[in-house]
């Protein structure tokens, strides 16, 4: 039962974060960010937000710094938009799945040639 609820909260957070990051965050360090996934613990206390950022490694790092600075604002906005007793603590991480998939695709292409 708790697993279904945490999945619903994660999906709602993902939707709200997409809108929030594109409209409300005005920090110039935050580049083009895509929220790829959100994992919420079963007790709804912590949320891990996986992001994908276009740009160089330095731009990715600056985006992560900008998001870390805006964490309080983002958390309060999510709290307003999603009615929960306690808004989960959030942390941002890069989603390595795309890079991993691209690397595998390149290896397979090289093997084909």
C-alpha positions in Angstrom: 0.0 0.0 0.0 2.8 2.5 0.9 4.6 1.6 -2.3 1.7 2.6 -4.4 1.3 5.9 -2.5 5.1 6.7 -2.8 4.9 6.0 -6.6 1.9 8.4 -6.9 3.7 11.1 -4.9 6.8 10.6 -7.1 4.9 11.0 -10.3 3.1 14.1 -9.0 6.4 15.6 -7.9 7.9 14.8 -11.3 5.1 16.7 -13.1 5.2 19.7 -10.7 9.0 19.9 -10.9 8.9 20.0 -14.7 6.6 23.0 -14.6 8.5 24.6 -11.7 12.0 24.3 -13.2 10.8 25.7 -16.5 8.8 28.6 -15.2 9.9 29.7 -11.7 13.6 29.2 -11.4 15.4 32.2 -12.7 18.9 31.4 -11.6 21.3 31.8 -14.6 23.3 28.8 -13.4 20.4 26.5 -14.0 20.5 25.5 -17.6 18.2 23.3 -19.6 17.1 20.8 -17.1 14.9 17.8 -17.6 13.5 15.8 -14.7 13.9 12.2 -15.8 12.7 10.4 -12.6 11.8 10.9 -9.0 12.2 8.3 -6.3 10.4 8.8 -3.0 11.0 6.6 0.0 8.2 4.5 1.4 7.7 6.8 4.4 7.6 9.9 2.1 10.4 11.6 4.0 13.0 11.8 1.2 12.9 12.3 -2.5 15.7 11.7 -4.9 15.3 13.7 -8.1 17.1 12.5 -11.2 17.9 15.2 -13.8 19.4 15.4 -17.2 21.2 18.6 -18.3 22.3 19.6 -21.7 25.8 21.2 -21.9 29.4 20.7 -20.9 30.5 19.2 -17.6 31.1 22.6 -16.1 27.5 23.7 -17.1 26.1 20.5 -15.5 28.0 21.2 -12.3 26.8 24.8 -12.2 23.3 23.7 -12.8 23.6 21.3 -9.8 24.9 24.1 -7.7 22.1 26.4 -8.7 19.5 23.7 -7.9 21.1 23.1 -4.5 20.8 26.8 -3.7 17.2 26.8 -4.8 16.3 23.6 -2.9 14.4 25.4 -0.1 12.3 27.3 -2.6 11.6 24.2 -4.7 10.6 22.2 -1.7 8.2 24.9 -0.4 6.7 25.3 -3.9 6.2 21.5 -4.1 4.6 21.6 -0.6 2.1 24.2 -1.8 1.2 22.3 -5.0 1.0 18.8 -3.5 -0.9 18.5 -0.3 1.2 16.4 2.1 1.5 16.5 5.8 5.3 16.8 5.4 7.1 17.7 2.2 9.9 15.2 1.5 13.5 16.4 1.8 14.9 16.6 -1.8 18.2 15.9 -3.3 19.3 16.2 -7.0 21.4 13.7 -8.9 22.4 13.3 -12.5 20.6 10.5 -14.4 23.4 8.5 -15.9 21.0 6.2 -17.8 21.2 8.2 -21.0 25.0 8.3 -21.0 25.1 4.6 -20.2 22.6 3.8 -23.0 24.6 6.0 -25.5 27.8 4.2 -24.5 26.3 0.8 -25.1 24.8 1.9 -28.4 28.3 3.2 -29.5 29.9 -0.1 -28.5 27.3 -2.1 -30.5 27.8 0.2 -33.5 31.5 -0.3 -33.3 31.1 -4.1 -33.1 28.8 -4.0 -36.2 31.5 -2.2 -38.2 
